[in-house]
Amino acid sequence: MGRIRKSEWIVLFLLMGLFACVSDEAFTNKKKAEALRRLGEAYLAEGKDAAAFKELSEAQKLDPSDANVYFALGCFYFKKEKYDLSIENYQKCLEIEPTYAPVRNNLGLAYLAKGDYDTAIAQFKELNDNYIYVTPHFPLYGLGRAYFLKKNYQEAEEYYKKALKIEPQYIPAMLELGRLYLETGRPEEAVTIILKAIDISPTQAELHFELAKAYSAANQMKKAFRSLEKVIELRPNSPLAQEAKDLLLKGKKK
């Protein structure tokens, strides 16, 4: 081999400097993107949706390889009921991080909200087979919801009960199990499970509203009226309170 000429050394040093600059810029962009993404996540948690979307969009432009930003955007679009966009972002998240279990649960929920129950079931079942997922009651609950919406009440009940066996105080599964009991003509069982949920979360107005429906179905009207009054007390200016007022007025006219 011949000796490297001075001009070749200069070119080599210039290239090394160029690569270093590119590397530094990429690192800086990643740090900026992470900061913007975290700010966007905080805004999203606070309900500041416009600000959240702005920060998350900027983060995605700066670092399109960050799975977390697609997860957050998926949550944003889900909240806005833009389920196709939510699914698109959750899928991008999975492409980058295939083992990111929480996004698969959210993907199942998005398909569920969209009305694609079979695809939702497939997502929840895949997650249910992930034995290292730390909150297995989530996909079990999702499966219960999917089967309930498909009117397969036996399967739905089994999955709700499996979720509650793992996490006995999981309010969403208790509430939906109560609704299933009502749907299948078992109001006394609905009353029992919803009362258990209220013992855990006494200020959740939705539970009292469902309890009123269960009492009504069990022909315990005085208790139903008291539950409706509790809804109005807990959420006085809400649409749920207005619905409770309407039911009270209608019930007392009979």
N, C-alpha and C positions, 0 to 999 in steps of 0.2 A: 504493500500500500504506500501511496505517496504521502507526503506531509500535507496537512490541511493549511491552505493559504490563509493569510490574514483576512481577506475579504469573506472567506467562508465562515471564519469565526464570528465575524460581525453579523452575518446573516443568522447564524445559529443563536447568538445572544438576543437578536431582535425577535426571533421566533419564540424563544423562551420567555421573553418579556411579554410578548403578545398573549401567550397561553396563560401566563400568570395573571394578566389583566382580566382575561375572559373568566378565569376561575374565580378571581376576587369578585367580579361583577355578579356571577351566578350565585356565589355565597351571599353577597349583599342582598340580592333579589329574594333569595330564600328566606333570609331573616326578616326582610320587610314584609314578605307575603305572610309569614307566620304571625307577625304582629297584627297585620290587618285582619287575618282570619280569626285570631283570638278576639279582637275587638268586635268583629262581626258576630261571632258566637255569643258574646256578652250582650250585644244589642238584641239579638234574636231571643235570648232568654228573658230580656226585659220587655219584650213586646214592641221594640222599636224597629219595625220591619223594614222601613225604607232605608234607614241608616245601616241596618244589617246587610241588606242586599248590596248596597254601595260598597261596603268594605269587603264583603265576600267576593264580589265580582272583580274588584281590583286585585285581591289576593290570588284569584284563579288565573288572571292574566300574567301576574308576576311569576307564579310557580304552578303551572298546570300539572305538575307531577304529584301534588299534595292530595292524598286520598281524603284527608279530613275536610278540605274545603268543599269537595263534592258531596260529602256527607251532610255538611251544614247547609249547602244549597238545596239538597234533597229535602231537608227538614223545612226550609223556607218555603219551597214550592208546595210541599204537603200541607203546610199551614194555610196556604192560599188556595188550596183545593185544585191546584194545577198538577194533577196526578201523573200525567204523561211526562212532564218535565221533572217531577220528583223522581220517577222511576229511572229516567235517563241519567240523572246525576247519581243516584244510588248505584246504578250499573257501572258507571265510570269509576266510582269509588271501589267497587269490587274488582274491576279490571286491574287496578293498581295494587289493591290489597285483598287478594282472594280469600284470606282467612279472617277478614274483619267481620266478626260475627254480628255485632249490633246492626250493621247496615242491612244484613239479610233479613233480620226481623222487621226493620222499617220498610224494606222492599215488599215484604209480605203484607204489611199494613197498607201500603200504597195500592197494591193490586186489590186488596180487600175493599178499600174505599172506592176504587174504580169499578168494582162489581165483577172482577175477574177472579172468582172464588177458587177455581181449580188451580190457577197459577199461584195464588196466594198459599193454598194448601201445600203445593210443591215446595215453595220457599220455606214455610214453617217446618215442614217435615225434614228438609235438608238440615236446617238449623237444629232441629230436635235430635238429630243423629250426631251432633257435635257435642261430645261428652265433656269437653273442657269449657263449654259456655257456662258462665257463672250465674246466669239468671234463666234457667231452663223453663221456669213458669211462664215467661213471656211468649215463646212460640206455642206452648200448650194452650195458653189463653187464645192466641191467634187462631189456632186450629179450631178451638171451640166456637169462636165467632164465625169462622168461615162455614163450618158445618151447620151452625144455627141459621145463617142466612140462606143456606141451601135447603133449609127445613129438614135436615137430617138431625133430629133432636136427640136421638140416642147417642150418636157419636159426639155431638156437642156437649152433652151432659158428662160423658166420660172424660173429655179433655178438660172441661172446667174443673172437675173433681181432681184430676191429676195435677193441675196447676195448684189447686188449693192444698193438696197433700204436700207439695214441696214448699209452698209459701201460704200458710193458713190465713194470713191476714192481708192477702192480696185483694184489695177492694174491687177492682174492675171485674175479677172473676166471680166474686160474691154477688155483685150487682147483676151481672149477666146471667148467672145461674138462677137468681130470683126471677128475672124476666123470662127465662126458659120455663120455670115452674108455672108462671102465670100463663104462658102461651100453651102449655100442655095441661091446663086445668087443675093445677095443684096449688091453690092460693095459700093454704096453711103452710106448706113447705116454703113458699115464697116469703111469707111473713117471717118465718124462723130465720132464714139465711140473711134477709135484709136487716133484721134486728141485730144480728151478730155484727154485720158491717157497721151499723150505726153505733154500736158499742165501741168500735175501733175509731170511727170518724164521725162523731156526733154533729158536727157543723156542716156536713156535706148535704146541701139542700136536695140534690138529685136523689139521694138515698131515701129521704123522707117523702119525696114525690112518688117514688116507686112503692114505698111502704103504704102510702095512701091507696094506690091502685090495688095492692094486694089485699088490704083490709076491705076495700070495697068489693072485690071479687069474693071475699069470704063473708060478705054480708055483715061486716062490723063497721057500720057507717059512722058512729060517733068517733071511733078511733081513726077512721079515714079522714074525717073532718079535722081532727086535731093535727094529723100529719100534714095536711094541706096548709093549715094555719102556721105550722112550723116552717114550711117552705117560704111563706110570705115573710115571716119574721127574719129568717136567715138571709134571704135575697129579695128585699122589698121592691126594688125597681127593675127586676130582671124579667125577661120574657117567661121564664119558668114560674115566677110569682104570679104573673098575669094569668097564665094557664091554670094555676092553682086557684086563683080567685074565681075564674070562670067555672071551674068544676065545683067549687064550694056553692056558688050561686045556683047552679043547676041542681046540685044535690039537695039543697035546702028547700027548693021549690017542690020537690017530690013529696 
